[in-house]
Amino acid sequence: MMDLLKLLTRKKENSKDVAKERLKLVLIHDRSTFSPQFLEMMKSEIIQVIRKYLDVEEELLDIQLTKTTSEDGERIVPALVANIPIRAMRSGNR
């Protein structure tokens, strides 16, 4: 998983912050009903669709499962968050 590798190779943060982020990632995956393989498959398919319309910087792409508050503010729910740096629109899609 690309996000996990990024998390494991960070050097600027202190070990407490890194451990906290790792624990968050593990808890999110444990609490979700999605396996890591499913998440990677979904990420790959999302990237394929986006590539049809946009030229993206894949090395900076970040898609992860996190948690957020529901619209009614009463529950914590899983959320798929994507940060996709765009270089340009693909020709023919404007």
N, CA, C and O atoms as a CHARMM CRD file, in Angstrom:
* protein
*
  376
    1    1 MET  N      0.82600  -1.16100   0.00000 PROA 1      0.00000
    2    1 MET  CA     0.00000   0.00000   0.00000 PROA 1      0.00000
    3    1 MET  C      0.88000   1.23600   0.00000 PROA 1      0.00000
    4    1 MET  O      1.73900   1.38400   0.86900 PROA 1      0.00000
    5    2 MET  N      0.67900   2.11900  -0.95600 PROA 2      0.00000
    6    2 MET  CA     1.51900   3.29400  -1.11600 PROA 2      0.00000
    7    2 MET  C      1.48000   4.18900   0.12000 PROA 2      0.00000
    8    2 MET  O      2.52600   4.68500   0.53900 PROA 2      0.00000
    9    3 ASP  N      0.31400   4.41000   0.71200 PROA 3      0.00000
   10    3 ASP  CA     0.19000   5.28400   1.87600 PROA 3      0.00000
   11    3 ASP  C      0.95900   4.72500   3.06300 PROA 3      0.00000
   12    3 ASP  O      1.59500   5.46900   3.80800 PROA 3      0.00000
   13    4 LEU  N      0.89600   3.42400   3.23100 PROA 4      0.00000
   14    4 LEU  CA     1.60100   2.79800   4.32400 PROA 4      0.00000
   15    4 LEU  C      3.10700   2.95100   4.13900 PROA 4      0.00000
   16    4 LEU  O      3.82200   3.20800   5.10700 PROA 4      0.00000
   17    5 LEU  N      3.59500   2.79900   2.91700 PROA 5      0.00000
   18    5 LEU  CA     5.02000   2.98300   2.66400 PROA 5      0.00000
   19    5 LEU  C      5.45700   4.40600   2.96100 PROA 5      0.00000
   20    5 LEU  O      6.51800   4.61600   3.54800 PROA 5      0.00000
   21    6 LYS  N      4.65500   5.38900   2.56300 PROA 6      0.00000
   22    6 LYS  CA     4.96200   6.78300   2.87100 PROA 6      0.00000
   23    6 LYS  C      5.04800   6.98500   4.37700 PROA 6      0.00000
   24    6 LYS  O      5.95200   7.65600   4.87500 PROA 6      0.00000
   25    7 LEU  N      4.10900   6.40400   5.08400 PROA 7      0.00000
   26    7 LEU  CA     4.04700   6.55200   6.52200 PROA 7      0.00000
   27    7 LEU  C      5.27700   5.94200   7.18800 PROA 7      0.00000
   28    7 LEU  O      5.81700   6.49800   8.14400 PROA 7      0.00000
   29    8 LEU  N      5.70700   4.80400   6.68000 PROA 8      0.00000
   30    8 LEU  CA     6.84700   4.11600   7.27300 PROA 8      0.00000
   31    8 LEU  C      8.17800   4.77800   6.95400 PROA 8      0.00000
   32    8 LEU  O      9.14700   4.58800   7.68900 PROA 8      0.00000
   33    9 THR  N      8.24900   5.54600   5.88100 PROA 9      0.00000
   34    9 THR  CA     9.52000   6.14300   5.47600 PROA 9      0.00000
   35    9 THR  C      9.66200   7.60700   5.84000 PROA 9      0.00000
   36    9 THR  O     10.65400   8.22900   5.45900 PROA 9      0.00000
   37   10 ARG  N      8.72000   8.17700   6.55500 PROA 10     0.00000
   38   10 ARG  CA     8.83000   9.57600   6.98700 PROA 10     0.00000
   39   10 ARG  C      9.96100   9.71400   7.99700 PROA 10     0.00000
   40   10 ARG  O     10.12200   8.86000   8.86800 PROA 10     0.00000
   41   11 LYS  N     10.74300  10.78000   7.88800 PROA 11     0.00000
   42   11 LYS  CA    11.86000  10.98400   8.80000 PROA 11     0.00000
   43   11 LYS  C     11.78600  12.31700   9.52400 PROA 11     0.00000
   44   11 LYS  O     12.48800  12.49500  10.52000 PROA 11     0.00000
   45   12 LYS  N     10.96800  13.26200   9.07100 PROA 12     0.00000
   46   12 LYS  CA    10.92500  14.58300   9.66700 PROA 12     0.00000
   47   12 LYS  C     10.13300  14.62000  10.96800 PROA 12     0.00000
   48   12 LYS  O     10.37000  15.49300  11.80300 PROA 12     0.00000
   49   13 GLU  N      9.20500  13.70000  11.15900 PROA 13     0.00000
   50   13 GLU  CA     8.37200  13.68500  12.34900 PROA 13     0.00000
   51   13 GLU  C      9.04900  12.88500  13.44600 PROA 13     0.00000
   52   13 GLU  O      9.86200  12.00000  13.17800 PROA 13     0.00000
   53   14 ASN  N      8.70400  13.20800  14.69000 PROA 14     0.00000
   54   14 ASN  CA     9.27300  12.42400  15.77500 PROA 14     0.00000
   55   14 ASN  C      8.57400  11.07100  15.85400 PROA 14     0.00000
   56   14 ASN  O      7.51400  10.87700  15.25800 PROA 14     0.00000
   57   15 SER  N      9.16500  10.14700  16.58600 PROA 15     0.00000
   58   15 SER  CA     8.65200   8.77500  16.60000 PROA 15     0.00000
   59   15 SER  C      7.25700   8.68600  17.21100 PROA 15     0.00000
   60   15 SER  O      6.47800   7.81300  16.82800 PROA 15     0.00000
   61   16 LYS  N      6.92600   9.56400  18.14800 PROA 16     0.00000
   62   16 LYS  CA     5.58500   9.56200  18.73900 PROA 16     0.00000
   63   16 LYS  C      4.53000   9.85500  17.68500 PROA 16     0.00000
   64   16 LYS  O      3.50500   9.17500  17.63000 PROA 16     0.00000
   65   17 ASP  N      4.76900  10.86500  16.84200 PROA 17     0.00000
   66   17 ASP  CA     3.81800  11.22700  15.79800 PROA 17     0.00000
   67   17 ASP  C      3.68500  10.11900  14.76400 PROA 17     0.00000
   68   17 ASP  O      2.58100   9.82000  14.30800 PROA 17     0.00000
   69   18 VAL  N      4.79000   9.51800  14.40000 PROA 18     0.00000
   70   18 VAL  CA     4.76000   8.43000  13.41600 PROA 18     0.00000
   71   18 VAL  C      3.98700   7.24300  13.97700 PROA 18     0.00000
   72   18 VAL  O      3.16300   6.65000  13.28100 PROA 18     0.00000
   73   19 ALA  N      4.24900   6.89600  15.22900 PROA 19     0.00000
   74   19 ALA  CA     3.54300   5.77300  15.85400 PROA 19     0.00000
   75   19 ALA  C      2.04700   6.05900  15.93600 PROA 19     0.00000
   76   19 ALA  O      1.23000   5.16500  15.71300 PROA 19     0.00000
   77   20 LYS  N      1.69000   7.28600  16.25300 PROA 20     0.00000
   78   20 LYS  CA     0.27800   7.66800  16.34100 PROA 20     0.00000
   79   20 LYS  C     -0.40600   7.52600  14.98600 PROA 20     0.00000
   80   20 LYS  O     -1.52000   7.00700  14.91200 PROA 20     0.00000
   81   21 GLU  N      0.24600   7.98100  13.90500 PROA 21     0.00000
   82   21 GLU  CA    -0.31800   7.85600  12.55900 PROA 21     0.00000
   83   21 GLU  C     -0.44500   6.39800  12.14300 PROA 21     0.00000
   84   21 GLU  O     -1.44300   6.01000  11.53600 PROA 21     0.00000
   85   22 ARG  N      0.54900   5.59500  12.46200 PROA 22     0.00000
   86   22 ARG  CA     0.48100   4.16600  12.14100 PROA 22     0.00000
   87   22 ARG  C     -0.68400   3.50700  12.85600 PROA 22     0.00000
   88   22 ARG  O     -1.41800   2.71500  12.26500 PROA 22     0.00000
   89   23 LEU  N     -0.85200   3.83700  14.13000 PROA 23     0.00000
   90   23 LEU  CA    -1.95400   3.25800  14.89500 PROA 23     0.00000
   91   23 LEU  C     -3.29700   3.67400  14.31800 PROA 23     0.00000
   92   23 LEU  O     -4.21300   2.85700  14.23000 PROA 23     0.00000
   93   24 LYS  N     -3.42300   4.94500  13.92100 PROA 24     0.00000
   94   24 LYS  CA    -4.66200   5.41400  13.29800 PROA 24     0.00000
   95   24 LYS  C     -4.96800   4.61300  12.04900 PROA 24     0.00000
   96   24 LYS  O     -6.10400   4.18600  11.84500 PROA 24     0.00000
   97   25 LEU  N     -3.95900   4.40600  11.20600 PROA 25     0.00000
   98   25 LEU  CA    -4.14100   3.65500   9.96700 PROA 25     0.00000
   99   25 LEU  C     -4.58200   2.22200  10.25000 PROA 25     0.00000
  100   25 LEU  O     -5.49400   1.70900   9.60100 PROA 25     0.00000
  101   26 VAL  N     -3.94000   1.58700  11.21000 PROA 26     0.00000
  102   26 VAL  CA    -4.29500   0.20900  11.56500 PROA 26     0.00000
  103   26 VAL  C     -5.72700   0.14200  12.10500 PROA 26     0.00000
  104   26 VAL  O     -6.49100  -0.74900  11.73200 PROA 26     0.00000
  105   27 LEU  N     -6.08700   1.07900  12.97900 PROA 27     0.00000
  106   27 LEU  CA    -7.43700   1.08100  13.54300 PROA 27     0.00000
  107   27 LEU  C     -8.50500   1.33300  12.48800 PROA 27     0.00000
  108   27 LEU  O     -9.56500   0.70700  12.50900 PROA 27     0.00000
  109   28 ILE  N     -8.22900   2.23800  11.57600 PROA 28     0.00000
  110   28 ILE  CA    -9.19000   2.52700  10.51100 PROA 28     0.00000
  111   28 ILE  C     -9.42500   1.28700   9.66700 PROA 28     0.00000
  112   28 ILE  O    -10.56600   0.94900   9.35200 PROA 28     0.00000
  113   29 HSD  N     -8.33500   0.60500   9.30000 PROA 29     0.00000
  114   29 HSD  CA    -8.48900  -0.59800   8.48000 PROA 29     0.00000
  115   29 HSD  C     -9.16500  -1.72200   9.25800 PROA 29     0.00000
  116   29 HSD  O     -9.96600  -2.47100   8.69800 PROA 29     0.00000
  117   30 ASP  N     -8.84700  -1.84400  10.54500 PROA 30     0.00000
  118   30 ASP  CA    -9.47400  -2.88300  11.35500 PROA 30     0.00000
  119   30 ASP  C    -10.96200  -2.64400  11.52900 PROA 30     0.00000
  120   30 ASP  O    -11.74300  -3.59600  11.54400 PROA 30     0.00000
  121   31 ARG  N    -11.36500  -1.39700  11.65900 PROA 31     0.00000
  122   31 ARG  CA   -12.76200  -1.06600  11.90300 PROA 31     0.00000
  123   31 ARG  C    -13.59200  -1.03000  10.63000 PROA 31     0.00000
  124   31 ARG  O    -14.81900  -1.10000  10.68800 PROA 31     0.00000
  125   32 SER  N    -12.95000  -0.92400   9.50700 PROA 32     0.00000
  126   32 SER  CA   -13.70300  -0.90400   8.25100 PROA 32     0.00000
  127   32 SER  C    -13.98600  -2.33600   7.82300 PROA 32     0.00000
  128   32 SER  O    -13.37100  -3.28200   8.31500 PROA 32     0.00000
  129   33 THR  N    -14.90900  -2.47100   6.91800 PROA 33     0.00000
  130   33 THR  CA   -15.22900  -3.80000   6.41600 PROA 33     0.00000
  131   33 THR  C    -14.44100  -4.11000   5.15400 PROA 33     0.00000
  132   33 THR  O    -14.66400  -5.14100   4.51900 PROA 33     0.00000
  133   34 PHE  N    -13.51800  -3.22300   4.78600 PROA 34     0.00000
  134   34 PHE  CA   -12.72600  -3.38800   3.56600 PROA 34     0.00000
  135   34 PHE  C    -11.36800  -3.98700   3.89000 PROA 34     0.00000
  136   34 PHE  O    -10.71200  -3.57500   4.84600 PROA 34     0.00000
  137   35 SER  N    -10.95300  -4.94600   3.10300 PROA 35     0.00000
  138   35 SER  CA    -9.61300  -5.49300   3.26600 PROA 35     0.00000
  139   35 SER  C     -8.61400  -4.55900   2.57500 PROA 35     0.00000
  140   35 SER  O     -9.00200  -3.79500   1.69100 PROA 35     0.00000
  141   36 PRO  N     -7.34400  -4.60700   2.95900 PROA 36     0.00000
  142   36 PRO  CA    -6.33800  -3.78500   2.27500 PROA 36     0.00000
  143   36 PRO  C     -6.27000  -4.08600   0.77200 PROA 36     0.00000
  144   36 PRO  O     -6.01700  -3.18600  -0.03000 PROA 36     0.00000
  145   37 GLN  N     -6.49100  -5.33200   0.39600 PROA 37     0.00000
  146   37 GLN  CA    -6.47500  -5.70200  -1.02300 PROA 37     0.00000
  147   37 GLN  C     -7.62700  -5.03000  -1.75800 PROA 37     0.00000
  148   37 GLN  O     -7.45700  -4.55300  -2.88000 PROA 37     0.00000
  149   38 PHE  N     -8.79900  -4.99200  -1.12800 PROA 38     0.00000
  150   38 PHE  CA    -9.95100  -4.33800  -1.72800 PROA 38     0.00000
  151   38 PHE  C     -9.67200  -2.84300  -1.90900 PROA 38     0.00000
  152   38 PHE  O     -9.97900  -2.27200  -2.95600 PROA 38     0.00000
  153   39 LEU  N     -9.09300  -2.21700  -0.89300 PROA 39     0.00000
  154   39 LEU  CA    -8.77600  -0.78800  -0.98400 PROA 39     0.00000
  155   39 LEU  C     -7.79100  -0.50300  -2.11600 PROA 39     0.00000
  156   39 LEU  O     -7.95500   0.47400  -2.84600 PROA 39     0.00000
  157   40 GLU  N     -6.78400  -1.33600  -2.26500 PROA 40     0.00000
  158   40 GLU  CA    -5.81600  -1.15700  -3.35100 PROA 40     0.00000
  159   40 GLU  C     -6.47600  -1.33600  -4.71400 PROA 40     0.00000
  160   40 GLU  O     -6.18700  -0.58800  -5.64800 PROA 40     0.00000
  161   41 MET  N     -7.36600  -2.33000  -4.83000 PROA 41     0.00000
  162   41 MET  CA    -8.07700  -2.56400  -6.07900 PROA 41     0.00000
  163   41 MET  C     -8.95600  -1.35600  -6.41500 PROA 41     0.00000
  164   41 MET  O     -8.98400  -0.90100  -7.55900 PROA 41     0.00000
  165   42 MET  N     -9.66700  -0.84300  -5.41700 PROA 42     0.00000
  166   42 MET  CA   -10.51800   0.31800  -5.61400 PROA 42     0.00000
  167   42 MET  C     -9.67700   1.54100  -6.00200 PROA 42     0.00000
  168   42 MET  O    -10.06300   2.29900  -6.89100 PROA 42     0.00000
  169   43 LYS  N     -8.55300   1.73000  -5.35300 PROA 43     0.00000
  170   43 LYS  CA    -7.65500   2.85000  -5.66500 PROA 43     0.00000
  171   43 LYS  C     -7.17000   2.75900  -7.11100 PROA 43     0.00000
  172   43 LYS  O     -7.14000   3.76400  -7.82000 PROA 43     0.00000
  173   44 SER  N     -6.79500   1.57600  -7.54400 PROA 44     0.00000
  174   44 SER  CA    -6.33600   1.38400  -8.92500 PROA 44     0.00000
  175   44 SER  C     -7.42400   1.72500  -9.93500 PROA 44     0.00000
  176   44 SER  O     -7.15600   2.35900 -10.95500 PROA 44     0.00000
  177   45 GLU  N     -8.64500   1.30300  -9.64800 PROA 45     0.00000
  178   45 GLU  CA    -9.75200   1.58600 -10.55800 PROA 45     0.00000
  179   45 GLU  C    -10.08700   3.07900 -10.58000 PROA 45     0.00000
  180   45 GLU  O    -10.39500   3.62600 -11.63900 PROA 45     0.00000
  181   46 ILE  N    -10.03200   3.72500  -9.44800 PROA 46     0.00000
  182   46 ILE  CA   -10.27000   5.17300  -9.39400 PROA 46     0.00000
  183   46 ILE  C     -9.22300   5.89400 -10.23700 PROA 46     0.00000
  184   46 ILE  O     -9.55600   6.79700 -11.00400 PROA 46     0.00000
  185   47 ILE  N     -7.97700   5.50500 -10.09800 PROA 47     0.00000
  186   47 ILE  CA    -6.88500   6.12600 -10.86600 PROA 47     0.00000
  187   47 ILE  C     -7.10000   5.92100 -12.36000 PROA 47     0.00000
  188   47 ILE  O     -6.88600   6.84900 -13.14100 PROA 47     0.00000
  189   48 GLN  N     -7.52000   4.72300 -12.77600 PROA 48     0.00000
  190   48 GLN  CA    -7.76600   4.45400 -14.19200 PROA 48     0.00000
  191   48 GLN  C     -8.83600   5.38300 -14.75200 PROA 48     0.00000
  192   48 GLN  O     -8.68500   5.90600 -15.85600 PROA 48     0.00000
  193   49 VAL  N     -9.90400   5.59100 -14.01100 PROA 49     0.00000
  194   49 VAL  CA   -10.98000   6.47700 -14.47500 PROA 49     0.00000
  195   49 VAL  C    -10.48800   7.91600 -14.55900 PROA 49     0.00000
  196   49 VAL  O    -10.75000   8.60500 -15.54600 PROA 49     0.00000
  197   50 ILE  N     -9.79100   8.36600 -13.55100 PROA 50     0.00000
  198   50 ILE  CA    -9.29800   9.75100 -13.53400 PROA 50     0.00000
  199   50 ILE  C     -8.33300   9.99700 -14.69200 PROA 50     0.00000
  200   50 ILE  O     -8.34900  11.06900 -15.29700 PROA 50     0.00000
  201   51 ARG  N     -7.49000   9.00500 -15.00500 PROA 51     0.00000
  202   51 ARG  CA    -6.52700   9.14800 -16.10300 PROA 51     0.00000
  203   51 ARG  C     -7.18900   9.36500 -17.46300 PROA 51     0.00000
  204   51 ARG  O     -6.56800   9.91900 -18.37000 PROA 51     0.00000
  205   52 LYS  N     -8.43800   8.93400 -17.61200 PROA 52     0.00000
  206   52 LYS  CA    -9.14800   9.16000 -18.87600 PROA 52     0.00000
  207   52 LYS  C     -9.33100  10.64600 -19.13700 PROA 52     0.00000
  208   52 LYS  O     -9.35000  11.07600 -20.29000 PROA 52     0.00000
  209   53 TYR  N     -9.46400  11.43200 -18.08200 PROA 53     0.00000
  210   53 TYR  CA    -9.81900  12.83900 -18.21100 PROA 53     0.00000
  211   53 TYR  C     -8.71400  13.80800 -17.79800 PROA 53     0.00000
  212   53 TYR  O     -8.68600  14.95000 -18.25600 PROA 53     0.00000
  213   54 LEU  N     -7.80200  13.35600 -16.93400 PROA 54     0.00000
  214   54 LEU  CA    -6.78400  14.24700 -16.39200 PROA 54     0.00000
  215   54 LEU  C     -5.40300  13.61200 -16.42800 PROA 54     0.00000
  216   54 LEU  O     -5.26000  12.39400 -16.32400 PROA 54     0.00000
  217   55 ASP  N     -4.39500  14.45500 -16.57700 PROA 55     0.00000
  218   55 ASP  CA    -3.00900  14.03100 -16.42500 PROA 55     0.00000
  219   55 ASP  C     -2.64300  14.34200 -14.97700 PROA 55     0.00000
  220   55 ASP  O     -2.54700  15.51000 -14.59800 PROA 55     0.00000
  221   56 VAL  N     -2.43900  13.31800 -14.17700 PROA 56     0.00000
  222   56 VAL  CA    -2.19500  13.50800 -12.74400 PROA 56     0.00000
  223   56 VAL  C     -0.77100  13.12400 -12.37200 PROA 56     0.00000
  224   56 VAL  O     -0.11200  12.35800 -13.07500 PROA 56     0.00000
  225   57 GLU  N     -0.31400  13.66900 -11.25900 PROA 57     0.00000
  226   57 GLU  CA     1.00600  13.33500 -10.72500 PROA 57     0.00000
  227   57 GLU  C      0.83100  12.13000  -9.80600 PROA 57     0.00000
  228   57 GLU  O      0.56800  12.27200  -8.61200 PROA 57     0.00000
  229   58 GLU  N      0.98100  10.95300 -10.38300 PROA 58     0.00000
  230   58 GLU  CA     0.69400   9.73400  -9.63500 PROA 58     0.00000
  231   58 GLU  C      1.61300   9.53900  -8.43700 PROA 58     0.00000
  232   58 GLU  O      1.19800   8.95000  -7.44000 PROA 58     0.00000
  233   59 GLU  N      2.85100  10.01700  -8.51000 PROA 59     0.00000
  234   59 GLU  CA     3.77400   9.85000  -7.38600 PROA 59     0.00000
  235   59 GLU  C      3.34200  10.66400  -6.16500 PROA 59     0.00000
  236   59 GLU  O      3.76600  10.37200  -5.04800 PROA 59     0.00000
  237   60 LEU  N      2.50600  11.67900  -6.36900 PROA 60     0.00000
  238   60 LEU  CA     2.00900  12.50000  -5.25400 PROA 60     0.00000
  239   60 LEU  C      0.56100  12.17700  -4.88900 PROA 60     0.00000
  240   60 LEU  O      0.00200  12.77500  -3.97000 PROA 60     0.00000
  241   61 LEU  N     -0.03900  11.24100  -5.60200 PROA 61     0.00000
  242   61 LEU  CA    -1.41600  10.84300  -5.37400 PROA 61     0.00000
  243   61 LEU  C     -1.56300  10.20900  -3.99200 PROA 61     0.00000
  244   61 LEU  O     -0.73300   9.39600  -3.58500 PROA 61     0.00000
  245   62 ASP  N     -2.60800  10.57900  -3.28400 PROA 62     0.00000
  246   62 ASP  CA    -2.84000  10.04500  -1.94500 PROA 62     0.00000
  247   62 ASP  C     -4.33200   9.75800  -1.78500 PROA 62     0.00000
  248   62 ASP  O     -5.15000  10.67500  -1.73200 PROA 62     0.00000
  249   63 ILE  N     -4.66800   8.48200  -1.71000 PROA 63     0.00000
  250   63 ILE  CA    -6.05000   8.06800  -1.47500 PROA 63     0.00000
  251   63 ILE  C     -6.04000   7.20700  -0.22500 PROA 63     0.00000
  252   63 ILE  O     -5.30500   6.22200  -0.14100 PROA 63     0.00000
  253   64 GLN  N     -6.86600   7.58800   0.74900 PROA 64     0.00000
  254   64 GLN  CA    -6.88000   6.81200   1.98600 PROA 64     0.00000
  255   64 GLN  C     -8.25900   6.75200   2.60100 PROA 64     0.00000
  256   64 GLN  O     -9.12000   7.59300   2.34200 PROA 64     0.00000
  257   65 LEU  N     -8.44400   5.74500   3.41500 PROA 65     0.00000
  258   65 LEU  CA    -9.67900   5.58600   4.16900 PROA 65     0.00000
  259   65 LEU  C     -9.45300   6.24000   5.52000 PROA 65     0.00000
  260   65 LEU  O     -8.45900   5.96300   6.19000 PROA 65     0.00000
  261   66 THR  N    -10.36400   7.09900   5.91600 PROA 66     0.00000
  262   66 THR  CA   -10.26300   7.80000   7.19000 PROA 66     0.00000
  263   66 THR  C    -11.63100   7.81800   7.83300 PROA 66     0.00000
  264   66 THR  O    -12.53600   7.11900   7.37900 PROA 66     0.00000
  265   67 LYS  N    -11.79600   8.59000   8.86300 PROA 67     0.00000
  266   67 LYS  CA   -13.11500   8.68800   9.47700 PROA 67     0.00000
  267   67 LYS  C    -13.49700  10.15700   9.58500 PROA 67     0.00000
  268   67 LYS  O    -12.63700  11.03300   9.68000 PROA 67     0.00000
  269   68 THR  N    -14.79300  10.40800   9.56900 PROA 68     0.00000
  270   68 THR  CA   -15.33200  11.76100   9.65100 PROA 68     0.00000
  271   68 THR  C    -16.65300  11.71900  10.39500 PROA 68     0.00000
  272   68 THR  O    -17.20700  10.64700  10.64000 PROA 68     0.00000
  273   69 THR  N    -17.14400  12.87100  10.74500 PROA 69     0.00000
  274   69 THR  CA   -18.43600  12.95900  11.41800 PROA 69     0.00000
  275   69 THR  C    -19.54200  12.94700  10.37300 PROA 69     0.00000
  276   69 THR  O    -19.41900  13.57700   9.32300 PROA 69     0.00000
  277   70 SER  N    -20.61100  12.23700  10.65900 PROA 70     0.00000
  278   70 SER  CA   -21.75300  12.17400   9.74200 PROA 70     0.00000
  279   70 SER  C    -22.38700  13.55300   9.60900 PROA 70     0.00000
  280   70 SER  O    -22.12900  14.44400  10.41900 PROA 70     0.00000
  281   71 GLU  N    -23.21800  13.72400   8.58300 PROA 71     0.00000
  282   71 GLU  CA   -23.87200  15.01200   8.34300 PROA 71     0.00000
  283   71 GLU  C    -24.72000  15.45800   9.52700 PROA 71     0.00000
  284   71 GLU  O    -24.83000  16.65200   9.80500 PROA 71     0.00000
  285   72 ASP  N    -25.31500  14.50200  10.21800 PROA 72     0.00000
  286   72 ASP  CA   -26.13100  14.87300  11.37500 PROA 72     0.00000
  287   72 ASP  C    -25.28600  15.13300  12.62100 PROA 72     0.00000
  288   72 ASP  O    -25.80700  15.55300  13.65400 PROA 72     0.00000
  289   73 GLY  N    -23.97800  14.88100  12.51900 PROA 73     0.00000
  290   73 GLY  CA   -23.06500  15.15100  13.62300 PROA 73     0.00000
  291   73 GLY  C    -23.13800  14.17000  14.76700 PROA 73     0.00000
  292   73 GLY  O    -22.54400  14.40300  15.82000 PROA 73     0.00000
  293   74 GLU  N    -23.85400  13.07500  14.58600 PROA 74     0.00000
  294   74 GLU  CA   -24.08500  12.13900  15.68600 PROA 74     0.00000
  295   74 GLU  C    -23.20400  10.88800  15.63500 PROA 74     0.00000
  296   74 GLU  O    -23.08700  10.17800  16.63300 PROA 74     0.00000
  297   75 ARG  N    -22.58600  10.61300  14.48500 PROA 75     0.00000
  298   75 ARG  CA   -21.80400   9.38100  14.37100 PROA 75     0.00000
  299   75 ARG  C    -20.47900   9.65800  13.66900 PROA 75     0.00000
  300   75 ARG  O    -20.31600  10.64500  12.95100 PROA 75     0.00000
  301   76 ILE  N    -19.54500   8.74700  13.90600 PROA 76     0.00000
  302   76 ILE  CA   -18.28600   8.74300  13.16500 PROA 76     0.00000
  303   76 ILE  C    -18.45800   7.70900  12.05300 PROA 76     0.00000
  304   76 ILE  O    -18.83500   6.56600  12.31400 PROA 76     0.00000
  305   77 VAL  N    -18.18000   8.11400  10.81200 PROA 77     0.00000
  306   77 VAL  CA   -18.35200   7.21800   9.66200 PROA 77     0.00000
  307   77 VAL  C    -17.07100   7.17100   8.84700 PROA 77     0.00000
  308   77 VAL  O    -16.30000   8.13100   8.85100 PROA 77     0.00000
  309   78 PRO  N    -16.83100   6.05600   8.14100 PROA 78     0.00000
  310   78 PRO  CA   -15.65600   5.99300   7.27100 PROA 78     0.00000
  311   78 PRO  C    -15.81100   6.94200   6.08900 PROA 78     0.00000
  312   78 PRO  O    -16.91900   7.19600   5.61600 PROA 78     0.00000
  313   79 ALA  N    -14.67900   7.46000   5.62300 PROA 79     0.00000
  314   79 ALA  CA   -14.67600   8.36100   4.46600 PROA 79     0.00000
  315   79 ALA  C    -13.47100   8.03300   3.59800 PROA 79     0.00000
  316   79 ALA  O    -12.38400   7.76200   4.10700 PROA 79     0.00000
  317   80 LEU  N    -13.67100   8.06100   2.29400 PROA 80     0.00000
  318   80 LEU  CA   -12.58200   7.88600   1.34600 PROA 80     0.00000
  319   80 LEU  C    -12.11500   9.28200   0.95400 PROA 80     0.00000
  320   80 LEU  O    -12.88300  10.06200   0.39200 PROA 80     0.00000
  321   81 VAL  N    -10.85800   9.59600   1.24800 PROA 81     0.00000
  322   81 VAL  CA   -10.31400  10.92700   0.99900 PROA 81     0.00000
  323   81 VAL  C     -9.23000  10.80500  -0.06500 PROA 81     0.00000
  324   81 VAL  O     -8.33300   9.96700   0.03100 PROA 81     0.00000
  325   82 ALA  N     -9.33400  11.66700  -1.09100 PROA 82     0.00000
  326   82 ALA  CA    -8.35900  11.61700  -2.18100 PROA 82     0.00000
  327   82 ALA  C     -7.72800  12.98700  -2.38000 PROA 82     0.00000
  328   82 ALA  O     -8.42100  14.00200  -2.44500 PROA 82     0.00000
  329   83 ASN  N     -6.41500  13.00000  -2.47600 PROA 83     0.00000
  330   83 ASN  CA    -5.65200  14.18900  -2.83600 PROA 83     0.00000
  331   83 ASN  C     -4.96300  13.82700  -4.14300 PROA 83     0.00000
  332   83 ASN  O     -4.02900  13.02600  -4.15600 PROA 83     0.00000
  333   84 ILE  N     -5.42600  14.41900  -5.24900 PROA 84     0.00000
  334   84 ILE  CA    -4.96100  14.03600  -6.58000 PROA 84     0.00000
  335   84 ILE  C     -4.41700  15.27200  -7.29800 PROA 84     0.00000
  336   84 ILE  O     -5.18500  16.03700  -7.88100 PROA 84     0.00000
  337   85 PRO  N     -3.09400  15.47200  -7.25900 PROA 85     0.00000
  338   85 PRO  CA    -2.51700  16.62900  -7.95600 PROA 85     0.00000
  339   85 PRO  C     -2.68700  16.49500  -9.47200 PROA 85     0.00000
  340   85 PRO  O     -2.32400  15.47800 -10.06300 PROA 85     0.00000
  341   86 ILE  N     -3.24300  17.53400 -10.08600 PROA 86     0.00000
  342   86 ILE  CA    -3.54300  17.51300 -11.51800 PROA 86     0.00000
  343   86 ILE  C     -2.51300  18.32800 -12.27900 PROA 86     0.00000
  344   86 ILE  O     -2.27600  19.49400 -11.96000 PROA 86     0.00000
  345   87 ARG  N     -1.89700  17.71300 -13.29200 PROA 87     0.00000
  346   87 ARG  CA    -0.96500  18.43900 -14.16200 PROA 87     0.00000
  347   87 ARG  C     -1.72800  19.20600 -15.22400 PROA 87     0.00000
  348   87 ARG  O     -1.47800  20.39200 -15.44500 PROA 87     0.00000
  349   88 ALA  N     -2.66900  18.52200 -15.89000 PROA 88     0.00000
  350   88 ALA  CA    -3.41800  19.14800 -16.98800 PROA 88     0.00000
  351   88 ALA  C     -4.60900  18.29200 -17.34800 PROA 88     0.00000
  352   88 ALA  O     -4.70000  17.12200 -16.97800 PROA 88     0.00000
  353   89 MET  N     -5.53700  18.91800 -18.09500 PROA 89     0.00000
  354   89 MET  CA    -6.66200  18.18300 -18.65600 PROA 89     0.00000
  355   89 MET  C     -6.13300  17.38900 -19.86000 PROA 89     0.00000
  356   89 MET  O     -5.23100  17.84700 -20.56200 PROA 89     0.00000
  357   90 ARG  N     -6.68400  16.23000 -20.08700 PROA 90     0.00000
  358   90 ARG  CA    -6.33400  15.45700 -21.28400 PROA 90     0.00000
  359   90 ARG  C     -6.94800  16.13400 -22.48900 PROA 90     0.00000
  360   90 ARG  O     -8.04900  16.67700 -22.39500 PROA 90     0.00000
  361   91 SER  N     -6.26600  16.11500 -23.61100 PROA 91     0.00000
  362   91 SER  CA    -6.81600  16.72900 -24.81600 PROA 91     0.00000
  363   91 SER  C     -8.10200  16.02700 -25.23400 PROA 91     0.00000
  364   91 SER  O     -8.22200  14.80700 -25.12200 PROA 91     0.00000
  365   92 GLY  N     -9.06000  16.81000 -25.71500 PROA 92     0.00000
  366   92 GLY  CA   -10.34500  16.25800 -26.11000 PROA 92     0.00000
  367   92 GLY  C    -11.36700  16.20300 -25.00200 PROA 92     0.00000
  368   92 GLY  O    -12.51000  15.81100 -25.23500 PROA 92     0.00000
  369   93 ASN  N    -10.97600  16.59500 -23.78100 PROA 93     0.00000
  370   93 ASN  CA   -11.89300  16.53800 -22.63300 PROA 93     0.00000
  371   93 ASN  C    -12.28100  17.92500 -22.14600 PROA 93     0.00000
  372   93 ASN  O    -12.81900  18.04800 -21.04600 PROA 93     0.00000
  373   94 ARG  N    -12.03800  18.94500 -22.90000 PROA 94     0.00000
  374   94 ARG  CA   -12.33700  20.30400 -22.42900 PROA 94     0.00000
  375   94 ARG  C    -13.66800  20.78000 -22.90500 PROA 94     0.00000
  376   94 ARG  O    -14.06900  21.90200 -22.59600 PROA 94     0.00000
